[in-house]
Amino acid sequence: MQVGVLSLDSLLIDKPAASLFMRCDTNEFSTVGIHQGDLLIVERGREAKTGDLVVCAVDGEFRIGFLDVEAGQLATATERLALCGPAAFAIEGVVIRSIRCWHPIPELSPSSCGL
Protein backbone atom coordinates (compact mmCIF):
# COMPACT_ATOMS: atom_id res chain seq x y z
CA MET A 1 0.00 0.00 0.00
CA GLN A 2 1.37 3.37 -1.01
CA VAL A 3 0.68 6.32 1.25
CA GLY A 4 0.90 9.77 -0.29
CA VAL A 5 0.02 13.30 0.56
CA LEU A 6 -3.34 14.47 -0.68
CA SER A 7 -3.80 18.20 -1.14
CA LEU A 8 -7.47 19.17 -1.08
CA ASP A 9 -6.54 22.58 -2.46
CA SER A 10 -5.03 21.10 -5.61
CA LEU A 11 -7.78 18.50 -5.91
CA LEU A 12 -10.78 20.83 -5.47
CA ILE A 13 -9.64 24.27 -6.62
CA ASP A 14 -8.82 24.87 -10.27
CA LYS A 15 -7.86 28.55 -10.02
CA PRO A 16 -6.80 29.47 -6.47
CA ALA A 17 -6.46 33.20 -7.16
CA ALA A 18 -10.02 33.34 -8.51
CA SER A 19 -11.66 31.04 -5.95
CA LEU A 20 -13.34 31.64 -2.63
CA PHE A 21 -15.23 29.62 -0.05
CA MET A 22 -18.75 30.46 1.03
CA ARG A 23 -20.94 28.75 3.60
CA CYS A 24 -24.49 27.91 2.60
CA ASP A 25 -26.94 29.06 5.26
CA THR A 26 -30.11 27.58 3.78
CA ASN A 27 -31.58 24.15 3.06
CA GLU A 28 -33.31 25.42 -0.10
CA PHE A 29 -31.02 23.32 -2.29
CA SER A 30 -31.12 20.06 -0.32
CA THR A 31 -32.83 18.35 -3.27
CA VAL A 32 -29.60 18.79 -5.26
CA GLY A 33 -27.36 17.79 -2.36
CA ILE A 34 -26.44 21.19 -0.93
CA HIS A 35 -27.42 21.62 2.71
CA GLN A 36 -27.20 24.30 5.35
CA GLY A 37 -23.62 24.52 6.63
CA ASP A 38 -22.01 23.09 3.47
CA LEU A 39 -19.02 24.89 2.02
CA LEU A 40 -19.29 26.08 -1.56
CA ILE A 41 -16.19 26.65 -3.65
CA VAL A 42 -16.98 29.54 -5.95
CA GLU A 43 -14.83 30.45 -8.94
CA ARG A 44 -14.95 34.06 -10.05
CA GLY A 45 -14.32 34.86 -13.69
CA ARG A 46 -15.59 31.51 -14.99
CA GLU A 47 -18.12 31.91 -17.77
CA ALA A 48 -21.54 31.07 -16.35
CA LYS A 49 -23.66 28.83 -18.56
CA THR A 50 -27.25 27.62 -18.47
CA GLY A 51 -27.59 25.02 -15.73
CA ASP A 52 -24.67 26.29 -13.66
CA LEU A 53 -25.22 26.92 -9.97
CA VAL A 54 -24.12 30.51 -9.50
CA VAL A 55 -23.68 33.02 -6.70
CA CYS A 56 -25.29 36.35 -7.49
CA ALA A 57 -25.57 39.65 -5.74
CA VAL A 58 -29.22 40.71 -5.93
CA ASP A 59 -29.98 44.10 -4.43
CA GLY A 60 -26.84 43.80 -2.27
CA GLU A 61 -27.63 40.31 -0.95
CA PHE A 62 -25.88 37.08 -1.99
CA ARG A 63 -28.20 34.47 -3.54
CA ILE A 64 -27.51 31.10 -5.14
CA GLY A 65 -29.49 29.63 -7.97
CA PHE A 66 -29.40 27.84 -11.29
CA LEU A 67 -28.75 30.06 -14.27
CA ASP A 68 -31.02 29.96 -17.30
CA VAL A 69 -29.33 32.17 -19.88
CA GLU A 70 -31.97 31.62 -22.59
CA ALA A 71 -34.84 32.68 -20.31
CA GLY A 72 -32.74 35.39 -18.67
CA GLN A 73 -33.48 34.04 -15.20
CA LEU A 74 -31.92 32.77 -12.01
CA ALA A 75 -33.93 29.90 -10.53
CA THR A 76 -33.63 29.75 -6.77
CA ALA A 77 -35.44 27.07 -4.80
CA THR A 78 -38.37 29.40 -4.18
CA GLU A 79 -38.50 31.87 -7.07
CA ARG A 80 -37.31 32.83 -10.53
CA LEU A 81 -35.47 36.14 -10.72
CA ALA A 82 -35.08 38.11 -13.94
CA LEU A 83 -31.46 38.84 -14.88
CA CYS A 84 -32.48 42.33 -15.92
CA GLY A 85 -35.09 44.67 -14.53
CA PRO A 86 -35.53 46.69 -11.36
CA ALA A 87 -33.26 44.53 -9.17
CA ALA A 88 -29.53 45.29 -9.11
CA PHE A 89 -28.12 41.95 -10.25
CA ALA A 90 -24.54 40.68 -10.74
CA ILE A 91 -23.14 37.16 -11.14
CA GLU A 92 -20.29 36.88 -8.65
CA GLY A 93 -19.11 33.39 -9.58
CA VAL A 94 -19.90 29.79 -10.46
CA VAL A 95 -20.14 27.11 -7.76
CA ILE A 96 -17.63 24.45 -8.81
CA ARG A 97 -17.70 22.21 -5.73
CA SER A 98 -19.58 21.72 -2.48
CA ILE A 99 -18.23 20.14 0.69
CA ARG A 100 -20.50 18.59 3.32
CA CYS A 101 -19.71 19.65 6.88
CA TRP A 102 -20.94 17.02 9.34
CA HIS A 103 -19.95 19.11 12.34
CA PRO A 104 -19.94 22.90 12.67
CA ILE A 105 -16.71 24.72 11.89
CA PRO A 106 -16.31 27.49 14.50
CA GLU A 107 -14.27 29.68 12.13
CA LEU A 108 -17.23 29.63 9.72
CA SER A 109 -19.85 30.98 12.06
CA PRO A 110 -22.84 32.71 10.41
CA SER A 111 -21.41 36.07 11.42
CA SER A 112 -18.10 35.48 9.62
CA CYS A 113 -19.33 34.44 6.18
CA GLY A 114 -22.28 32.97 4.38
CA LEU A 115 -24.87 33.17 1.67
Buried (B, 14 or more C-beta within 10 A) or exposed (E): EEEEEEEEEEEBBEEEEEBBEBBBBBEBBEEEEBBBBBBBBBBBEBEBEEEBBBBBBBEEEBBBBBBBEEEEBBBBBEEEBEBEEEBEBEBBBBBBBBEEBEEEEEEBEEEEBBB
